[in-house]
């Protein structure tokens, strides 16, 4: 499969790289990692995302090259970290599509689908490049390593294996700097974010004898603290860090509905809950957007779902 994918890349001239809307570190890092590789091959490459990438990832090489519109001519499109075509935010056109992902819930919407149970989609990208003896330069290594770090919770999740650390080691050899990437990801807090976190944590409520922790973020709270969407990153993990909490739930009010972010520690598969509401993700980290429901209604729904799995 790795060779088949790379042969298709070699024979294509006009290539588009795209990830799911509102890309996280893995989605953006994976797609950006291929940008430099393909540019060095002399390909006409466009990297797209239908939403503007989060500012906390602005240190990634070629971050400023991400466009919000597709080019007219496309020979090949490669999608990254996207479980279903609709999450790309585009309409299907007449081009060949390679779908790269690590979510087993992927709907296999591509002409070629490579779905591996890896720690991140960037690990899948690394496997393709390594198998085809493609040189990974410093910029691409930085993107792949960042994606790996963010999707493993800084190497804390159960998806972390000896192979993950081997890949990380190879990326460091290629020029990725763990110190630099760590500082960029975790030591650039904005004052508005700290103020926001304090107010958001004030909404914390515990259910099921402390097994479920819930925080609510309204548009009003965001406006009052001057927070932006990026500032909510990590909040749901803070709630999960509480000793008694098995499942943490962040409810964030958005124009299109209420975004739910779910995290679990040991027993609950939150991906099953997210899929139920049109979302997806991993066993320990998933999300969805629910329309036409209140905070209270959604809380009750999710708590009941968790209760079913804890029986």
C-alpha positions as CSV (number, residue, x, y, z in Angstrom):
1,X,0.0,0.0,0.0
2,X,2.9,2.4,0.8
3,X,4.4,1.9,-2.6
4,X,1.0,2.2,-4.3
5,X,0.4,5.6,-2.6
6,X,3.8,6.9,-3.4
7,X,3.6,5.9,-7.1
8,X,0.4,7.9,-7.3
9,X,2.1,10.9,-5.8
10,X,5.0,10.6,-8.2
11,X,2.7,10.5,-11.3
12,X,0.7,13.5,-10.1
13,X,1.7,17.1,-10.7
14,X,-1.0,19.3,-9.1
15,X,-1.5,18.0,-5.6
16,X,-3.8,19.4,-2.8
17,X,-3.2,18.5,0.8
18,X,-6.2,19.0,3.1
19,X,-7.3,18.0,6.7
20,X,-10.5,18.2,8.6
21,X,-12.0,21.6,9.4
22,X,-10.8,23.2,12.7
23,X,-7.6,21.2,12.4
24,X,-5.8,20.1,15.6
25,X,-2.0,19.5,15.8
26,X,-2.1,16.1,14.1
27,X,-4.3,17.2,11.2
28,X,-2.3,20.3,10.5
29,X,1.1,18.9,11.3
30,X,0.5,15.8,9.1
31,X,-0.6,17.8,6.1
32,X,2.1,20.5,6.5
33,X,4.8,17.7,6.8
34,X,4.0,16.6,3.2
35,X,4.0,20.1,1.8
36,X,7.7,20.5,2.1
37,X,8.4,16.9,0.9
38,X,6.3,17.5,-2.3
39,X,7.7,20.9,-2.9
40,X,11.2,19.5,-2.8
41,X,10.1,17.0,-5.5
42,X,9.1,19.8,-7.8
43,X,5.3,19.3,-7.4
44,X,2.8,22.1,-7.7
45,X,1.4,21.8,-4.1
46,X,-1.5,23.6,-2.5
47,X,-2.3,23.1,1.2
48,X,-5.9,23.9,2.1
49,X,-8.1,24.0,5.1
50,X,-11.6,25.4,5.0
51,X,-11.1,27.1,8.4
52,X,-8.2,29.1,9.5
53,X,-5.7,27.0,11.6
54,X,-5.4,27.6,15.3
55,X,-2.8,30.2,16.3
56,X,-1.0,28.0,18.8
57,X,0.3,26.0,15.8
58,X,1.7,29.1,14.0
59,X,5.3,28.0,14.6
60,X,4.9,25.1,12.2
61,X,6.9,25.6,9.0
62,X,4.7,26.8,6.1
63,X,1.8,27.6,8.4
64,X,1.3,30.8,6.4
65,X,0.9,28.8,3.2
66,X,-2.5,27.3,4.2
67,X,-5.3,28.6,1.9
68,X,-9.0,28.5,2.4
69,X,-9.9,27.9,-1.2
70,X,-9.1,25.0,-3.6
71,X,-7.2,25.5,-6.8
72,X,-9.0,25.0,-10.1
73,X,-6.7,22.2,-11.3
74,X,-6.3,19.1,-9.1
75,X,-4.7,15.8,-10.2
76,X,-4.5,14.4,-6.7
77,X,-5.9,15.3,-3.3
78,X,-4.5,13.8,0.0
79,X,-6.6,14.1,3.1
80,X,-5.2,13.8,6.6
81,X,-6.8,12.8,9.9
82,X,-10.3,13.1,8.6
83,X,-12.9,10.4,9.4
84,X,-15.5,11.3,6.8
85,X,-15.5,13.4,3.6
86,X,-18.0,15.9,4.9
87,X,-15.6,17.0,7.6
88,X,-13.2,18.3,4.9
89,X,-15.8,21.1,4.3
90,X,-15.6,20.8,0.5
91,X,-17.7,19.4,-2.4
92,X,-16.5,16.3,-4.2
93,X,-14.9,17.0,-7.6
94,X,-13.3,14.9,-10.3
95,X,-9.9,14.1,-8.7
96,X,-8.2,11.1,-7.3
97,X,-8.3,11.1,-3.5
98,X,-6.0,9.4,-1.0
99,X,-7.4,9.2,2.5
100,X,-4.8,8.9,5.3
101,X,-6.0,8.4,8.9
102,X,-5.5,6.6,12.2
103,X,-9.2,6.5,13.3
104,X,-10.7,3.1,12.9
105,X,-14.1,4.7,12.5
106,X,-13.0,6.2,9.2
107,X,-15.6,5.8,6.5
108,X,-13.1,4.9,3.7
109,X,-14.2,7.7,1.4
110,X,-11.0,7.8,-0.7
111,X,-10.0,6.1,-3.9
112,X,-7.1,4.8,-1.8
113,X,-7.6,4.4,1.9
114,X,-4.8,3.9,4.4
115,X,-6.2,3.7,7.9
116,X,-3.7,2.4,10.4
117,X,-4.1,2.0,14.2
118,X,-1.2,4.4,14.8
119,X,-0.8,7.0,17.6
120,X,-1.3,9.8,15.1
121,X,-1.9,10.3,11.4
122,X,1.6,11.8,11.3
123,X,2.9,8.4,12.2
124,X,1.1,7.0,9.1
125,X,2.8,9.8,7.0
126,X,6.2,8.8,8.5
127,X,5.6,5.2,7.7
128,X,4.9,6.1,4.0
129,X,8.0,8.2,3.7
130,X,10.2,5.7,5.5
131,X,9.0,2.8,3.4
132,X,9.7,4.7,0.2
133,X,13.2,6.0,1.4
134,X,12.1,9.6,1.2
135,X,14.3,12.1,2.9
136,X,12.6,13.9,5.8
137,X,14.1,17.3,6.3
138,X,14.0,19.5,9.4
139,X,10.8,21.3,8.5
140,X,8.9,18.1,7.8
141,X,10.3,16.4,10.9
142,X,9.1,19.3,13.0
143,X,5.6,19.0,11.7
144,X,5.4,15.2,12.1
145,X,6.9,15.4,15.7
146,X,4.5,18.2,16.7
147,X,1.5,16.1,15.4
148,X,2.8,13.1,17.3
149,X,3.2,15.0,20.5
150,X,-0.2,16.7,20.4
151,X,-2.1,13.5,19.5
152,X,-0.4,11.4,22.3
153,X,-0.9,14.0,25.0
154,X,2.8,14.6,25.1
155,X,3.5,10.8,25.0
156,X,1.0,10.1,27.9
157,X,-1.8,8.1,26.1
158,X,-2.1,4.4,25.9
159,X,-1.5,4.6,22.1
160,X,2.2,5.3,23.0
161,X,4.3,2.2,22.2
162,X,8.0,1.5,21.6
163,X,7.4,2.1,17.9
164,X,6.1,5.6,18.7
165,X,9.3,6.4,20.6
166,X,11.4,5.0,17.7
167,X,9.6,7.3,15.3
168,X,10.1,10.2,17.6
169,X,13.8,9.4,17.8
170,X,14.1,9.2,14.0
171,X,12.4,12.6,13.7
172,X,14.9,14.1,16.2
173,X,17.7,12.7,14.1
174,X,16.1,14.5,11.1
175,X,16.2,17.8,12.9
176,X,13.1,18.1,15.1
177,X,13.8,19.9,18.4
178,X,11.8,18.5,21.3
179,X,12.7,21.5,23.4
180,X,11.7,24.1,20.8
181,X,8.4,22.3,20.0
182,X,7.5,21.9,23.7
183,X,8.1,25.6,24.4
184,X,6.0,26.6,21.4
185,X,3.1,24.3,22.4
186,X,3.1,24.7,26.1
187,X,4.8,27.9,27.1
188,X,3.1,30.6,25.1
189,X,-0.1,31.2,27.2
190,X,-2.0,34.4,26.7
191,X,-3.2,36.4,29.7
192,X,-6.8,36.2,28.4
193,X,-6.5,32.4,28.4
194,X,-5.5,32.2,32.1
195,X,-8.4,34.5,33.0
196,X,-10.7,32.4,30.9
197,X,-9.6,29.1,32.5
198,X,-10.2,30.4,35.9
199,X,-13.8,31.5,35.0
200,X,-14.4,28.3,33.0
201,X,-13.3,26.0,35.9
202,X,-15.8,27.8,38.1
203,X,-18.5,26.1,36.1
204,X,-17.1,22.6,37.0
205,X,-19.8,20.2,38.2
206,X,-19.3,16.5,39.2
207,X,-21.8,13.7,38.6
208,X,-22.0,10.0,39.2
209,X,-20.2,10.2,42.5
210,X,-17.4,12.3,41.0
211,X,-16.8,10.0,38.0
212,X,-18.0,12.6,35.4
213,X,-16.7,16.2,35.4
214,X,-18.4,18.8,33.2
215,X,-17.4,22.4,32.4
216,X,-19.5,24.8,30.3
217,X,-18.2,27.5,28.1
218,X,-20.8,30.0,26.7
219,X,-20.2,32.7,24.1
220,X,-20.8,35.3,26.9
221,X,-17.9,33.8,28.9
222,X,-15.6,33.9,25.9
223,X,-16.5,37.6,25.2
224,X,-16.1,38.7,28.8
225,X,-12.6,37.2,29.2
226,X,-11.5,38.1,25.7
227,X,-10.8,34.5,25.0
228,X,-10.6,32.9,21.6
229,X,-11.4,29.3,20.6
230,X,-7.8,28.2,20.9
231,X,-7.9,29.2,24.6
232,X,-10.2,26.2,25.3
233,X,-7.4,23.8,24.4
234,X,-6.4,21.6,27.3
235,X,-9.4,22.5,29.5
236,X,-11.1,19.2,29.2
237,X,-7.8,17.4,30.1
238,X,-7.6,19.5,33.3
239,X,-10.9,18.2,34.3
240,X,-9.9,14.6,33.6
241,X,-6.8,15.1,35.8
242,X,-9.1,15.1,38.9
243,X,-8.5,12.0,40.9
244,X,-12.1,10.7,40.9
245,X,-13.0,11.6,37.3
246,X,-13.2,8.8,34.7
247,X,-14.9,11.0,32.0
248,X,-14.5,14.7,31.5
249,X,-16.9,16.7,29.3
250,X,-16.4,20.2,27.9
251,X,-19.5,21.9,26.4
252,X,-18.7,24.9,24.2
253,X,-21.3,27.1,22.7
254,X,-20.7,27.9,19.0
255,X,-22.8,29.3,16.1
256,X,-23.5,25.9,14.6
257,X,-24.4,24.2,17.9
258,X,-22.7,23.0,21.1
259,X,-19.3,21.4,20.6
260,X,-18.7,18.6,23.0
261,X,-15.2,17.4,23.9
262,X,-14.8,14.1,25.7
263,X,-11.9,12.5,27.5
264,X,-11.7,9.3,29.6
265,X,-9.1,7.6,31.8
266,X,-9.6,3.8,32.0
267,X,-13.0,2.2,31.3
268,X,-15.2,4.4,29.0
269,X,-14.9,4.4,25.2
270,X,-15.8,8.0,24.5
271,X,-15.6,7.4,20.7
272,X,-18.8,5.4,20.9
273,X,-20.5,8.3,22.6
274,X,-19.2,10.8,20.0
275,X,-20.2,8.7,17.1
276,X,-23.7,8.5,18.4
277,X,-24.0,12.3,18.0
278,X,-22.3,12.5,14.6
279,X,-18.8,12.9,15.8
280,X,-15.8,10.6,16.3
281,X,-12.3,10.3,17.6
282,X,-10.4,7.9,19.8
283,X,-11.3,5.6,22.7
284,X,-9.9,8.2,25.2
285,X,-10.5,11.4,23.3
286,X,-13.4,12.3,21.0
287,X,-15.8,15.0,20.1
288,X,-18.9,16.1,18.2
289,X,-21.2,19.1,17.6
290,X,-24.8,18.8,18.7
291,X,-27.5,21.1,17.3
292,X,-30.8,22.2,18.8
293,X,-30.1,21.1,22.4
294,X,-29.4,23.0,25.6
295,X,-26.4,22.5,27.9
296,X,-28.7,20.8,30.4
297,X,-30.1,18.4,27.8
298,X,-26.7,17.4,26.5
299,X,-25.3,16.9,29.9
300,X,-28.1,14.5,30.8
301,X,-27.6,12.6,27.5
302,X,-23.9,12.2,28.0
303,X,-24.1,11.3,31.6
304,X,-26.6,8.5,30.7
305,X,-24.3,7.3,28.0
306,X,-21.4,7.1,30.5
307,X,-23.6,5.4,33.1
308,X,-24.4,2.7,30.5
309,X,-20.7,1.9,30.0
310,X,-19.9,1.9,33.7
311,X,-22.5,-0.7,34.5
